[in-house]
């Protein structure tokens, strides 16, 4: 593969090709993610990796997006030993590709920085080293069920949570 697509790990001594991270990420939830539509790249902070994954059109809503993000993070760590700091679930067609169908990782990085990727859900994992790396923050926009029994789905719930071994905090904000 291209050396430009290799990602330096947190210690800087090892480089992992983005394709291996993308394969592990897809393998974590093949029923919800589009094959060939998962992009991994280094984040602006040198020790962090970003994964942007497209959701399948018409996927069943039986899996919560936060579970998909957590599964991606776990799978990449388990299979490649790389910590993912940011996972974005995008609408179908949200990950840029060339006319021949190859991933455009650089464009995906630029689109994410410019807030141009059509996000369905986003999870940020921030480990600051204090408290043994127990600090985790998750932010996202999710689809939430409407009134009980109505069968409607409403958009716009923002979920933020952080916690450690000694304290936990949860904030829900709705734009409805």
N, C-alpha and C positions, 0 to 999 in steps of 0.2 A: 504494500500500500504506500501511499504518499507520506513522506516524512512530515509534511506540513500538517497532516491530520493526527499525528502522534501527540498525546497529552502527557505532560510531565505530572507525576504524582506528587502528593504533598511533601515528600522528603526530597524531591528533585533528582533523585538518583535513578529513578526508573521511568521509562516512557511507555505508555500503553496506546496502541492504535485505537482510534475512536470506534472503529467497526466492532471491536470486541466488546466495548461498553454498550454499544447499541444493540448487539445481539443478546447480551445478558438482559438488558432492559426490556426488549421485546419478549423474551422468554418468560418474563415474570407475569405477563398478562396477555397472552396471544389472542384471547377471546375479546379483548377490549381495545387493543392497539392495532394500527395498520402496519402490516409488514413492509419493511423498506422505507418507513416514514418516521424513523426515530433518529434524531441527530444528537450527538454528544460532542461537547467542545469545552475548552478551558474557559473559566469565568475570568473577569477582569482581576479578581484577587487570585494570585498564583496558586493557592492551595485548594481551589474549589473547582468542581466540575459541574457543568450544566447538562441536563438531558431534556430535550424538547421532543415530545411524542404526540403523534396524531391519534385521536380516538377514531374508531370505526364509525362509519355512518350507521345510524339506526341501531347502535349497540344497545343491549339490554341494560336497563338501569338497576340491575341487581347488584352491581359493584359500585361502591362509593368512590369518587375520584381520589379522596385522600388515601384509601386503601391501595389504589393503583400506584400512586406516587411512592408510598411507603414500600410497596413491593418492588418497584424499580430500584429504589435506593438499596434495599436489602440484597437483591439479586446481583447488582453491580459489585457490591462489597464482597459478597460470598464468592462470586465467580472470578473477579479480577482484582480484588483487594484495593479498590479505589472508592473513596468516599465521595458521594454525590451531595453537593450543597444546595442544589436548586433543581426542581423538576417542574416542567410546564406541560400540561396537557392541552393540546391545541385542537381546534376544529379540523375536520377532514379537509385537506388541501392547505393547511397552515404551515407545513414545513416546506421551505423552498427547494426546488429541484431544477436540474438542467433540462433542456428539451429532450435529452436522451434518458431522463429519469434518475440521474445520479443526485445524491444529496448535495446541497450547497451549504456546508457547515458554516463557512464564513458569512454568508448572507443570513443564515439563521441567527448567528451571533449579533449581527448588525440590526436585524429586525427586532430581536428581543430587546436590545438596548434602546431602540427607538419606539418601543411599545407597539410594534406593528404586527406581531403574531396574534392571531385570533384565539385568545386564551379561554379555555373552559374552566381550568383549575390550575392553581400555582401553589407549590409548596417550597418554602425556604427553610433550610435546616442550618442553624447557626450554632456552632460549637466554639465557645470562646476559650476553652481550656480551663476555666474556673470551675471548681466543683467536679473535676474529673470528666468534663465534656458532657454533663448531663443537661445542659441548657438546650432546649429545642424550641424553635418558633415555627409555626405553620400559618400561612395566610392563603386564602383562596376565595374564588368565586365559584359557587356551586349551584346546581339545580336542586331545588327543595320541593317536596310534595306540597300541594295546595291544601285547602281545607280537607279534613278527613272525609273520605267518601266522595269528594267532588271529581276526582280523577284528573284535576288540572295540575299543571306544573308551573311554578313561578320562578323567575330568575332574579339574581341579584343579592344573594346572601353572602356576606363576607364573614369568614371565620378566622379568628386569630387566637392562638393559644400559645402559652409558654409555660414551662414548668421545670422544676428541678426536684431533687430528692427531698428538699425541705419545704418547697412551696409550689403551688400551681395556680395559674390564672387563665381564665377563658373570657374572651370578649366576642360577642356576636353583634354584628351590625347589618341591618337590612336596608336596602334602598327601595323597598316596596312601599 
